[in-house]
Amino acid sequence: MSPSAGATVESDRSASPDFVQSLARGLSVIRAFDARRPRQSLSDVARNTGLTRATARRFLHTLVELGYVDTADSVFWLTPRVLDLGYSYLSALPLTDLAQPHLEKLSTRLGESSSVAVLDGADIVYVGRVQVRRIMTIGITIGTRFPAYATSMGRVLLAALPAEDLDAYLDATDLRALTPHGLAEEGALRAELSRVAEQGWCVVDQELEPGLRSVAAPVHDRGGAVRAALNVSTHAARYSPEQLHDELIPELLATARALSADLAIVNR
């Protein structure tokens, strides 16, 4: 998110008397660090958050004192303690524990990496992952985020949204093709989401990264609502589109049904 976009969101929310602006700014400093920007100077953080240098400096040094950030030679980086912030969510989410053995079995059967993700705002967030081989330039770990519209799991989750929520998502999202194969037009994306909702699975062919093909299916809770998405990703050279349909999708759907069944039992 650009500084200007973040400032707009903060401005809109800060109209509420319950909104704590300083907390929002502190969290924006943490979110400024990612796989592309793991180590940053004070100026970098200020620029990437839209904060003044003085404000960014106060938040950074507060986070250093609390142990969430470390620093040396005017460079800052996150420490493993930030994982504590997400642990409460993950530990309270039975989906992560339930999904892991299913992911391991699926990856073993297919020899491909598999993942589970949930929708968080405009992005998907990985909450489970078994990596068999490295097929992306960006390493994927628990907590990795990607734009929902450009991913197979994201499209499965978007396809399950109520119409008004999907409209709000599309109104707020800048659709940009991430590769020459990517969808960047709202009408085409809506048509694809309708197809995904009808068929119950999604294929994204080299839209997130060249050479990457991914198939995803929904994971349902006891009430039938889509709780998460499950996927298998592979290099385009290993499976043709026809092989995806014949070999990967049946295994994927069977695993999604099995995980959904386990989730239904837990939610009783």
Secondary structure as UniProt FT lines:
FT   HELIX           3..13
FT   TURN            14..15
FT   TURN            17..18
FT   HELIX           21..31
FT   STRAND          39..41
FT   HELIX           42..49
FT   HELIX           53..66
FT   STRAND          69..72
FT   TURN            73..74
FT   STRAND          75..78
FT   HELIX           80..82
FT   HELIX           83..91
FT   HELIX           94..110
FT   STRAND          113..120
FT   TURN            121..122
FT   STRAND          123..130
FT   TURN            142..143
FT   STRAND          145..147
FT   HELIX           148..150
FT   HELIX           152..159
FT   HELIX           163..172
FT   TURN            180..181
FT   HELIX           186..199
FT   STRAND          202..205
FT   TURN            210..211
FT   STRAND          212..220
FT   TURN            222..223
FT   STRAND          226..235
FT   TURN            236..238
FT   HELIX           241..243
FT   HELIX           244..248
FT   HELIX           249..266
//
